[in-house]
Amino acid sequence: MPFARALVAAAVRQTSYLRPIVTRSALLPRRSFAVSAVTRHNELTPPKPGEELKITFVDKEGERHTFEVAEGDNLLDIAQANDLEMEGACGGSAACSTCHVVVEDEDMYDKIPEPSDDENDMLDLAFGLTETSRLGCQVKMSKELDGLVVRLPSMTRNLQSSDFSKK
């Protein structure tokens, strides 16, 4: 019997699939896992009492719609949450011009941070472009913009690859 045990032990030593495997991950210290808050499209945080900011949208028919919003909300989300006609085809990533707005007051326009190159590229495609045009998805409300008035253009232009396919 002792010979049989020695034979089995020798076979186990030579058979790698029976040996315990130590992986590199077993030697590394464990790291904690953390996540950050996700900003969700079209979800607005209600403003805290006393911290409400006012925004007015003038729709295609000239009707004024005024809302109280929180700091950090963007114009696209505000419009869509309140059922205004603003498409936002790209989901707010500055990859289209369907959330084009025109800021009514030039002084208020100057308080908005400068548009990025990507935003300027998309604005070049916007219908009814003016000197005070911006993409609604890129304008975030701040205390400086309290009382902002923006006009929705009479139409938008949504270019898709299918618009350029041969028919």
C-alpha positions in Angstrom: 0.0 0.0 0.0 2.7 2.6 0.8 4.0 2.0 -2.7 0.6 2.8 -4.2 0.4 6.0 -2.3 3.8 7.1 -3.5 2.8 6.3 -7.0 -0.4 8.4 -6.8 1.5 11.3 -5.2 4.1 11.2 -8.0 1.3 11.2 -10.6 -0.4 14.2 -8.9 2.9 16.1 -9.0 3.3 15.6 -12.7 -0.3 16.3 -13.6 -0.6 20.1 -13.6 -4.4 20.2 -13.8 -4.7 18.6 -10.3 -2.4 21.2 -8.7 -3.9 24.3 -7.1 -3.6 27.3 -9.4 -2.5 30.6 -7.9 -3.5 33.5 -10.1 -2.0 36.9 -10.2 -5.3 38.4 -9.0 -5.1 36.3 -5.9 -1.8 38.0 -5.1 -3.0 41.5 -5.5 -4.7 43.4 -2.7 -8.4 43.9 -3.0 -9.5 47.3 -4.2 -12.8 48.9 -3.3 -15.4 49.5 -6.0 -17.1 52.9 -6.2 -19.4 54.6 -8.7 -20.3 58.2 -9.2 -23.8 59.6 -9.8 -25.0 59.4 -13.3 -26.6 62.4 -14.9 -29.7 61.2 -16.6 -31.1 62.9 -19.7 -34.5 64.6 -19.3 -34.5 64.3 -15.5 -34.7 67.6 -13.6 -33.9 68.1 -10.0 -36.6 70.3 -8.4 -35.1 73.6 -7.2 -34.7 74.1 -3.5 -37.0 76.7 -1.9 -35.5 80.2 -2.4 -33.0 78.9 -5.1 -35.4 78.9 -8.0 -34.2 80.2 -11.4 -36.6 81.5 -14.0 -36.3 80.6 -17.7 -38.8 81.6 -20.4 -39.2 79.9 -23.7 -41.0 81.6 -26.6 -42.4 78.9 -28.8 -43.0 79.0 -32.6 -46.4 80.6 -32.2 -45.0 83.4 -30.0 -46.4 82.0 -26.7 -44.3 82.4 -23.6 -43.7 79.6 -21.2 -41.9 80.4 -17.9 -40.5 77.7 -15.6 -38.8 77.6 -12.3 -35.7 75.4 -12.5 -32.6 74.4 -10.5 -29.1 75.5 -11.1 -27.3 73.1 -13.5 -30.4 72.1 -15.5 -29.8 72.4 -19.3 -32.3 74.0 -21.6 -33.0 70.8 -23.6 -34.0 68.9 -20.5 -36.1 71.8 -19.2 -38.0 72.1 -22.5 -38.6 68.3 -22.9 -39.7 67.9 -19.3 -42.3 70.6 -19.9 -43.5 69.2 -23.2 -42.1 72.0 -25.4 -41.3 71.2 -29.0 -37.6 70.7 -28.8 -36.3 67.4 -30.3 -32.8 66.9 -29.1 -32.2 64.0 -31.6 -28.6 63.3 -30.3 -29.7 63.0 -26.7 -27.8 66.1 -25.6 -24.3 65.3 -26.9 -23.9 68.3 -29.2 -24.0 66.1 -32.3 -27.1 67.7 -34.0 -28.8 71.1 -34.1 -32.3 70.1 -33.2 -32.2 71.8 -29.8 -31.2 75.2 -31.3 -32.4 78.2 -29.4 -32.0 81.9 -29.9 -31.2 84.0 -26.8 -33.4 87.1 -26.9 -31.1 89.5 -24.9 -27.6 90.0 -26.0 -26.4 91.0 -22.5 -27.8 87.7 -21.2 -26.1 85.9 -24.1 -22.7 87.3 -23.0 -23.2 85.7 -19.6 -23.4 82.2 -21.1 -19.9 80.4 -21.3 -18.4 80.4 -24.8 -19.6 77.6 -27.1 -17.2 74.7 -27.7 -15.8 74.0 -31.2 -18.2 71.0 -31.4 -21.2 73.2 -30.6 -20.1 75.8 -33.2 -19.8 73.1 -35.8 -23.4 71.9 -35.1 -24.7 75.5 -35.0 -23.5 76.0 -38.5 -26.1 73.4 -39.5 -28.9 75.0 -37.6 -31.9 76.6 -39.3 -32.3 80.3 -38.7 -28.9 80.8 -37.2 -28.3 84.2 -35.4 -25.5 85.9 -33.5 -27.1 84.8 -30.3 -27.9 81.1 -31.3 -26.9 78.3 -28.9 -27.6 74.6 -28.5 -30.0 74.1 -25.7 -28.3 71.0 -24.5 -25.1 73.0 -23.9 -26.6 75.8 -21.9 -26.8 75.1 -18.2 -28.8 77.3 -15.9 -26.8 79.4 -13.4 -27.6 82.3 -11.1 -26.2 84.6 -13.7 -28.8 83.3 -16.2 -31.8 83.8 -13.9 -34.5 85.4 -16.1 -33.1 84.1 -19.4 -35.5 84.3 -22.4 -34.9 82.0 -25.4 -36.9 81.7 -28.6 -37.4 78.4 -30.4 -36.8 78.7 -34.1 -39.7 78.1 -36.5 -38.1 74.8 -37.6 -35.1 72.6 -37.1 -32.8 70.7 -39.4 -32.0 67.1 -38.5 -29.5 65.7 -40.9 -29.2 61.9 -41.0 -27.1 59.6 -43.1 -30.2 58.4 -44.9 -30.7 61.9 -46.2 -27.6 61.4 -48.3 -28.2 57.9 -49.6 -28.8 57.5 -53.4 -32.4 56.7 -54.2 
